[in-house]
Amino acid sequence: MPRPKKCRMVGFVPDNPCFHPQLHNKDEVVLSIEEVESIRLSDYLGLEQDSAAESMNVSRGTFQRIINSARKKTADALVHGKTIRIDGGNYEMSSTKPCCRRHNGRCSRTECDKCHENK
């Protein structure tokens, strides 16, 4: 039985959770919040993988797997005209920015008891 995943630290949750091509296609690719954070740290902010991994509180190897998955999904969406939806993941906010969309940021983790009550 594999051990449970640790929460990945993220400093950003996008306000716009969905991007779609001009010619609407019902196929979609789902990026997790930690995949978006890996793209933000590596590609947008230009951090080295060691620094980005430390920022997310994961090993360099784990960061590399996350960023590779995010890049592959993004490329698939761009090449095939698929919708990109940002949803889910196993993360914890590293800043004071609200993470829980259901409770207006009153919890610090995505898997809080309040979120489970309303499912």
C-alpha distance (Angstrom), angle and dihedral (degrees) to the residues before:
residue distance angle dihedral
M1 . . .
P2 3.82 . .
R3 3.76 119.1 .
P4 3.81 117.0 -107.4
K5 3.80 118.3 -93.8
K6 3.79 117.8 -101.5
C7 3.78 117.1 -122.6
R8 3.78 110.5 -96.2
M9 3.81 115.2 -134.8
V10 3.79 113.5 -122.2
G11 3.78 130.0 -179.2
F12 3.80 98.4 -165.1
V13 3.79 138.0 48.4
P14 3.82 112.5 -176.0
D15 3.79 117.3 -121.4
N16 3.81 90.8 -146.2
P17 3.83 107.9 61.3
C18 3.80 97.6 -177.9
F19 3.81 137.2 51.2
H20 3.78 122.4 -178.5
P21 3.79 135.9 -177.7
Q22 3.78 121.0 -106.7
L23 3.81 90.1 -111.8
H24 3.78 98.3 57.7
N25 3.79 115.5 -126.0
K26 3.81 122.5 -174.8
D27 3.82 92.3 -143.5
E28 3.78 113.4 97.4
V29 3.77 142.4 -174.4
V30 3.81 119.3 -145.4
L31 3.81 118.5 -145.7
S32 3.79 117.9 -167.1
I33 3.79 120.3 -133.1
E34 3.81 91.1 -108.2
E35 3.82 90.4 52.9
V36 3.80 89.8 53.7
E37 3.81 89.6 47.5
S38 3.82 90.7 51.8
I39 3.82 90.5 52.8
R40 3.81 90.4 47.2
L41 3.80 93.6 50.5
S42 3.79 98.2 41.2
D43 3.79 106.1 31.3
Y44 3.81 104.4 23.7
L45 3.83 101.3 34.7
G46 3.82 93.9 29.7
L47 3.80 96.7 -132.8
E48 3.80 120.3 164.5
Q49 3.80 114.0 -110.8
D50 3.81 92.3 -108.6
S51 3.81 92.3 55.8
A52 3.79 93.3 42.0
A53 3.81 91.7 49.5
E54 3.79 90.6 50.1
S55 3.81 90.2 49.4
M56 3.81 90.5 53.5
N57 3.84 92.3 43.1
V58 3.82 93.6 -121.7
S59 3.78 134.5 113.8
R60 3.80 120.3 -91.3
G61 3.82 90.0 -110.6
T62 3.80 92.0 52.8
F63 3.80 90.7 48.0
Q64 3.80 89.8 51.3
R65 3.82 91.2 52.0
I66 3.84 90.7 48.9
I67 3.82 94.7 48.4
N68 3.82 93.1 44.5
S69 3.80 90.5 51.9
A70 3.82 91.6 47.6
R71 3.80 93.0 49.0
K72 3.82 92.8 47.4
K73 3.81 92.1 50.2
T74 3.81 92.1 46.5
A75 3.80 92.3 48.9
D76 3.81 90.6 48.7
A77 3.81 90.8 52.2
L78 3.81 93.4 48.0
V79 3.81 96.0 44.8
H80 3.81 95.9 44.4
G81 3.82 99.3 34.3
K82 3.80 95.5 -116.0
T83 3.79 127.3 159.7
I84 3.81 115.0 -105.5
R85 3.80 113.5 -140.9
I86 3.80 121.3 -174.0
D87 3.77 111.6 -149.6
G88 3.77 143.2 134.4
G89 3.73 133.2 1.2
N90 3.76 137.7 141.3
Y91 3.79 105.8 -86.4
E92 3.77 146.3 134.7
M93 3.79 125.3 -151.3
S94 3.79 114.9 -111.0
S95 3.81 93.1 -163.7
T96 3.77 135.4 46.2
K97 3.82 93.0 -96.8
P98 3.83 111.6 121.1
C99 3.77 114.3 -102.3
C100 3.77 103.7 177.5
R101 3.78 108.5 82.1
R102 3.80 92.9 -173.8
H103 3.80 95.7 57.1
N104 3.80 103.2 34.0
G105 3.78 92.7 -106.5
R106 3.79 98.2 -54.3
C107 3.79 93.1 134.8
S108 3.80 130.2 57.2
R109 3.82 97.7 -146.4
T110 3.77 132.8 56.7
E111 3.79 92.9 -135.2
C112 3.83 96.8 55.4
D113 3.80 124.8 148.6
K114 3.81 90.9 -111.9
C115 3.81 90.7 58.2
H116 3.80 91.6 51.1
E117 3.83 92.4 49.3
N118 3.81 91.7 62.6
K119 3.80 99.2 45.1
